[in-house]
Amino acid sequence: MTQGDTVVVRLTSDKAGEAHLHAYRLTARLSPGAPAQWRFVAKASGRFRIEWHAQGWLSRTHGPVLATLDVMPE
């Protein structure tokens, strides 16, 4: 996508936990069978990690990278 685009990310999980998108500070609490969605304007350009944290994760630990979001400059 390009900086300034509206982005929609749909998330589902078969386990309880949280996903978060670095730099944009978006978090989704996920439960099995309960989808979540992020909708935002891509204001920052770069490559940003979407990470998973199982239920009960410690705030100082990073979970596995699920995907990266690439935002190209205008």
Backbone as JSON Lines, residues from 0, in Angstrom:
{"i":0,"aa":"M","n":[0.83,-1.17,0.0],"ca":[0.0,0.0,0.0],"c":[0.88,1.23,0.0]}
{"i":1,"aa":"T","n":[0.25,2.37,-0.16],"ca":[0.96,3.64,-0.21],"c":[0.53,4.5,0.97]}
{"i":2,"aa":"Q","n":[1.46,5.29,1.46],"ca":[1.18,6.21,2.55],"c":[-0.06,7.02,2.2]}
{"i":3,"aa":"G","n":[-0.99,7.13,3.14],"ca":[-2.23,7.85,2.93],"c":[-3.4,6.93,2.59]}
{"i":4,"aa":"D","n":[-3.13,5.67,2.22],"ca":[-4.2,4.71,1.93],"c":[-4.93,4.32,3.21]}
{"i":5,"aa":"T","n":[-6.2,3.99,3.07],"ca":[-6.95,3.39,4.17],"c":[-6.7,1.89,4.12]}
{"i":6,"aa":"V","n":[-6.35,1.33,5.26],"ca":[-5.98,-0.08,5.37],"c":[-7.0,-0.79,6.24]}
{"i":7,"aa":"V","n":[-7.4,-2.0,5.82],"ca":[-8.26,-2.85,6.62],"c":[-7.56,-4.19,6.76]}
{"i":8,"aa":"V","n":[-7.32,-4.6,8.0],"ca":[-6.69,-5.89,8.3],"c":[-7.7,-6.69,9.12]}
{"i":9,"aa":"R","n":[-8.05,-7.87,8.64],"ca":[-8.97,-8.75,9.36],"c":[-8.16,-9.86,10.01]}
{"i":10,"aa":"L","n":[-8.44,-10.11,11.28],"ca":[-7.68,-11.08,12.07],"c":[-8.59,-12.14,12.65]}
{"i":11,"aa":"T","n":[-8.13,-13.39,12.6],"ca":[-8.81,-14.49,13.26],"c":[-7.75,-15.38,13.9]}
{"i":12,"aa":"S","n":[-8.16,-16.13,14.9],"ca":[-7.23,-17.03,15.58],"c":[-7.97,-18.23,16.14]}
{"i":13,"aa":"D","n":[-7.25,-19.35,16.23],"ca":[-7.84,-20.52,16.87],"c":[-7.43,-20.61,18.34]}
{"i":14,"aa":"K","n":[-6.66,-19.61,18.81],"ca":[-6.23,-19.55,20.21],"c":[-6.45,-18.15,20.75]}
{"i":15,"aa":"A","n":[-6.66,-18.05,22.05],"ca":[-6.81,-16.73,22.68],"c":[-5.46,-16.04,22.78]}
{"i":16,"aa":"G","n":[-5.46,-14.74,22.55],"ca":[-4.23,-13.97,22.65],"c":[-4.42,-12.59,22.04]}
{"i":17,"aa":"E","n":[-3.29,-11.95,21.73],"ca":[-3.32,-10.61,21.16],"c":[-2.39,-10.53,19.96]}
{"i":18,"aa":"A","n":[-2.81,-9.75,18.99],"ca":[-1.95,-9.4,17.86],"c":[-1.72,-7.9,17.96]}
{"i":19,"aa":"H","n":[-0.52,-7.47,17.59],"ca":[-0.31,-6.02,17.55],"c":[0.56,-5.63,16.37]}
{"i":20,"aa":"L","n":[0.31,-4.41,15.91],"ca":[1.01,-3.85,14.76],"c":[1.96,-2.77,15.27]}
{"i":21,"aa":"H","n":[3.25,-3.03,15.11],"ca":[4.27,-2.1,15.57],"c":[4.14,-0.75,14.88]}
{"i":22,"aa":"A","n":[4.58,0.28,15.53],"ca":[4.6,1.68,15.08],"c":[3.2,2.29,15.06]}
{"i":23,"aa":"Y","n":[2.2,1.55,14.64],"ca":[0.84,2.08,14.62],"c":[0.14,1.88,15.97]}
{"i":24,"aa":"R","n":[0.75,1.09,16.84],"ca":[0.23,0.84,18.18],"c":[-1.21,0.34,18.18]}
{"i":25,"aa":"L","n":[-1.47,-0.6,17.3],"ca":[-2.79,-1.22,17.22],"c":[-2.72,-2.59,17.87]}
{"i":26,"aa":"T","n":[-3.71,-2.91,18.67],"ca":[-3.78,-4.2,19.34],"c":[-5.17,-4.79,19.13]}
{"i":27,"aa":"A","n":[-5.22,-6.09,18.93],"ca":[-6.49,-6.8,18.83],"c":[-6.45,-7.99,19.77]}
{"i":28,"aa":"R","n":[-7.42,-8.07,20.65],"ca":[-7.55,-9.24,21.53],"c":[-8.39,-10.26,20.76]}
{"i":29,"aa":"L","n":[-7.83,-11.43,20.61],"ca":[-8.48,-12.45,19.8],"c":[-8.91,-13.65,20.64]}
{"i":30,"aa":"S","n":[-10.04,-14.21,20.27],"ca":[-10.56,-15.44,20.86],"c":[-10.95,-16.34,19.71]}
{"i":31,"aa":"P","n":[-10.92,-17.64,19.93],"ca":[-11.33,-18.55,18.86],"c":[-12.75,-18.22,18.37]}
{"i":32,"aa":"G","n":[-12.89,-18.13,17.06],"ca":[-14.2,-17.88,16.46],"c":[-14.69,-16.45,16.55]}
{"i":33,"aa":"A","n":[-13.87,-15.52,17.06],"ca":[-14.29,-14.11,17.19],"c":[-13.32,-13.24,16.41]}
{"i":34,"aa":"P","n":[-13.62,-12.95,15.14],"ca":[-12.71,-12.14,14.33],"c":[-12.6,-10.7,14.84]}
{"i":35,"aa":"A","n":[-11.49,-10.07,14.52],"ca":[-11.25,-8.66,14.86],"c":[-10.82,-7.95,13.59]}
{"i":36,"aa":"Q","n":[-10.85,-6.63,13.64],"ca":[-10.47,-5.86,12.45],"c":[-9.77,-4.57,12.87]}
{"i":37,"aa":"W","n":[-8.72,-4.23,12.13],"ca":[-8.09,-2.92,12.25],"c":[-8.44,-2.14,10.99]}
{"i":38,"aa":"R","n":[-8.84,-0.91,11.14],"ca":[-9.08,0.0,10.01],"c":[-8.37,1.3,10.35]}
{"i":39,"aa":"F","n":[-7.44,1.73,9.51],"ca":[-6.65,2.91,9.81],"c":[-6.08,3.5,8.52]}
{"i":40,"aa":"V","n":[-5.62,4.72,8.61],"ca":[-4.94,5.38,7.5],"c":[-3.44,5.14,7.68]}
{"i":41,"aa":"A","n":[-2.78,4.69,6.63],"ca":[-1.34,4.41,6.67],"c":[-0.57,5.73,6.63]}
{"i":42,"aa":"K","n":[-0.35,6.31,7.8],"ca":[0.34,7.6,7.88],"c":[1.85,7.47,7.81]}
{"i":43,"aa":"A","n":[2.4,6.39,8.37],"ca":[3.85,6.18,8.4],"c":[4.24,5.21,7.29]}
{"i":44,"aa":"S","n":[5.37,5.49,6.63],"ca":[5.86,4.55,5.62],"c":[6.95,3.68,6.24]}
{"i":45,"aa":"G","n":[7.13,2.5,5.66],"ca":[8.15,1.56,6.14],"c":[7.59,0.15,6.19]}
{"i":46,"aa":"R","n":[8.34,-0.74,6.83],"ca":[7.93,-2.13,7.02],"c":[7.65,-2.33,8.5]}
{"i":47,"aa":"F","n":[6.44,-2.79,8.82],"ca":[6.0,-2.91,10.21],"c":[5.57,-4.34,10.5]}
{"i":48,"aa":"R","n":[5.97,-4.85,11.65],"ca":[5.67,-6.23,12.04],"c":[4.3,-6.33,12.71]}
{"i":49,"aa":"I","n":[3.59,-7.4,12.37],"ca":[2.39,-7.8,13.09],"c":[2.81,-9.0,13.91]}
{"i":50,"aa":"E","n":[2.72,-8.89,15.23],"ca":[3.2,-9.95,16.12],"c":[2.06,-10.55,16.92]}
{"i":51,"aa":"W","n":[2.25,-11.79,17.31],"ca":[1.29,-12.56,18.1],"c":[1.81,-12.74,19.51]}
{"i":52,"aa":"H","n":[0.93,-12.61,20.47],"ca":[1.25,-12.89,21.87],"c":[0.15,-13.76,22.44]}
{"i":53,"aa":"A","n":[0.51,-14.94,22.9],"ca":[-0.47,-15.85,23.49],"c":[-1.06,-15.22,24.74]}
{"i":54,"aa":"Q","n":[-2.21,-15.68,25.12],"ca":[-2.86,-15.17,26.32],"c":[-1.91,-15.3,27.51]}
{"i":55,"aa":"G","n":[-1.78,-14.21,28.28],"ca":[-0.9,-14.21,29.44],"c":[0.53,-13.81,29.13]}
{"i":56,"aa":"W","n":[0.8,-13.29,27.92],"ca":[2.16,-12.9,27.55],"c":[2.66,-11.75,28.42]}
{"i":57,"aa":"L","n":[3.96,-11.65,28.56],"ca":[4.59,-10.57,29.31],"c":[4.81,-9.39,28.38]}
{"i":58,"aa":"S","n":[4.54,-8.18,28.85],"ca":[4.6,-7.0,28.0],"c":[6.0,-6.71,27.45]}
{"i":59,"aa":"R","n":[7.03,-7.28,28.04],"ca":[8.4,-7.01,27.55],"c":[8.89,-8.05,26.57]}
{"i":60,"aa":"T","n":[8.09,-9.03,26.26],"ca":[8.52,-10.06,25.32],"c":[7.78,-9.89,24.0]}
{"i":61,"aa":"H","n":[8.46,-10.19,22.92],"ca":[7.84,-10.12,21.6],"c":[7.51,-11.53,21.15]}
{"i":62,"aa":"G","n":[6.33,-11.67,20.6],"ca":[5.91,-12.96,20.07],"c":[6.41,-13.13,18.64]}
{"i":63,"aa":"P","n":[6.02,-14.25,18.01],"ca":[6.44,-14.48,16.64],"c":[5.82,-13.48,15.68]}
{"i":64,"aa":"V","n":[6.54,-13.19,14.62],"ca":[6.03,-12.29,13.58],"c":[5.07,-13.08,12.71]}
{"i":65,"aa":"L","n":[3.84,-12.59,12.6],"ca":[2.82,-13.24,11.77],"c":[2.89,-12.76,10.32]}
{"i":66,"aa":"A","n":[3.19,-11.48,10.18],"ca":[3.22,-10.86,8.84],"c":[3.93,-9.52,8.96]}
{"i":67,"aa":"T","n":[4.23,-8.94,7.82],"ca":[4.74,-7.58,7.79],"c":[3.82,-6.75,6.92]}
{"i":68,"aa":"L","n":[3.7,-5.49,7.27],"ca":[2.9,-4.55,6.53],"c":[3.87,-3.57,5.89]}
{"i":69,"aa":"D","n":[3.89,-3.52,4.57],"ca":[4.78,-2.63,3.83],"c":[3.98,-1.43,3.32]}
{"i":70,"aa":"V","n":[4.4,-0.24,3.74],"ca":[3.76,1.01,3.32],"c":[4.8,1.83,2.58]}
{"i":71,"aa":"M","n":[4.53,2.07,1.32],"ca":[5.44,2.83,0.46],"c":[5.17,4.32,0.64]}
{"i":72,"aa":"P","n":[6.23,5.16,0.53],"ca":[6.02,6.62,0.63],"c":[5.16,7.1,-0.54]}
{"i":73,"aa":"E","n":[4.48,8.23,-0.32],"ca":[3.62,8.82,-1.38],"c":[4.42,9.12,-2.62]}
